[in-house]
């Protein structure tokens, strides 16, 4: 899966087509830490819909890790 596909699956604010904070985190190289922290937060919180958020951040993490491996 590609980055734009992952973003499209997320909340409405990821679908504007512009540069989003999540893009800046990715470019800045800190998205992996942010995604891991978000996964932990939503797992601990455990409210309805949080499993979907966990899965979304896990998919983001997977894409970023795979992109990093491909660049090496």
C-alpha positions as CSV (number, residue, x, y, z in Angstrom):
1,X,0.0,0.0,0.0
2,X,1.2,3.5,-0.8
3,X,1.2,6.6,1.5
4,X,-1.6,8.4,-0.3
5,X,-3.8,5.2,0.0
6,X,-3.1,5.1,3.8
7,X,-4.0,8.7,4.2
8,X,-7.3,8.2,2.2
9,X,-8.4,5.6,4.7
10,X,-8.0,7.9,7.6
11,X,-10.2,10.7,9.0
12,X,-11.8,13.3,6.8
13,X,-9.0,15.8,7.6
14,X,-6.6,13.5,5.8
15,X,-8.6,13.8,2.6
16,X,-8.2,17.5,1.8
17,X,-5.3,16.9,-0.6
18,X,-3.1,19.5,1.0
19,X,-0.1,19.1,3.2
20,X,-1.1,17.8,6.6
21,X,0.7,17.5,9.9
22,X,1.0,13.8,9.3
23,X,3.0,14.5,6.1
24,X,5.3,16.8,8.0
25,X,5.9,14.1,10.6
26,X,6.7,11.7,7.8
27,X,9.1,14.0,6.0
28,X,10.7,15.0,9.4
29,X,11.4,11.3,10.1
30,X,9.4,11.2,13.3
31,X,6.2,9.5,12.0
32,X,7.3,6.1,13.3
33,X,7.5,7.3,16.9
34,X,4.3,9.2,16.5
35,X,2.5,6.2,15.1
36,X,3.8,3.9,17.8
37,X,2.7,6.4,20.5
38,X,-0.7,6.7,18.9
39,X,-1.1,2.9,18.8
40,X,-0.3,2.7,22.5
41,X,-2.6,5.6,23.3
42,X,-5.6,4.1,21.5
43,X,-5.0,0.6,22.8
44,X,-4.9,1.9,26.4
45,X,-8.0,4.2,25.9
46,X,-10.0,1.3,24.3
47,X,-13.1,3.2,23.2
48,X,-15.4,2.3,20.3
49,X,-13.6,3.0,17.1
50,X,-10.1,2.9,18.6
51,X,-9.3,-0.5,17.0
52,X,-9.8,1.1,13.6
53,X,-7.4,3.9,14.6
54,X,-4.9,1.4,15.9
55,X,-5.0,-0.5,12.6
56,X,-4.7,2.8,10.6
57,X,-1.6,3.9,12.5
58,X,-0.2,0.4,12.2
59,X,-0.7,0.5,8.4
60,X,1.0,4.0,8.4
61,X,3.9,2.5,10.3
62,X,4.2,-0.4,8.0
63,X,4.4,1.9,4.9
64,X,7.0,4.2,6.4
65,X,9.2,1.2,7.5
66,X,8.9,-0.4,4.1
67,X,9.8,2.9,2.4
68,X,12.8,3.3,4.7
69,X,14.0,-0.2,3.8
70,X,13.5,0.4,0.1
71,X,15.7,3.6,0.2
72,X,18.6,1.8,1.7
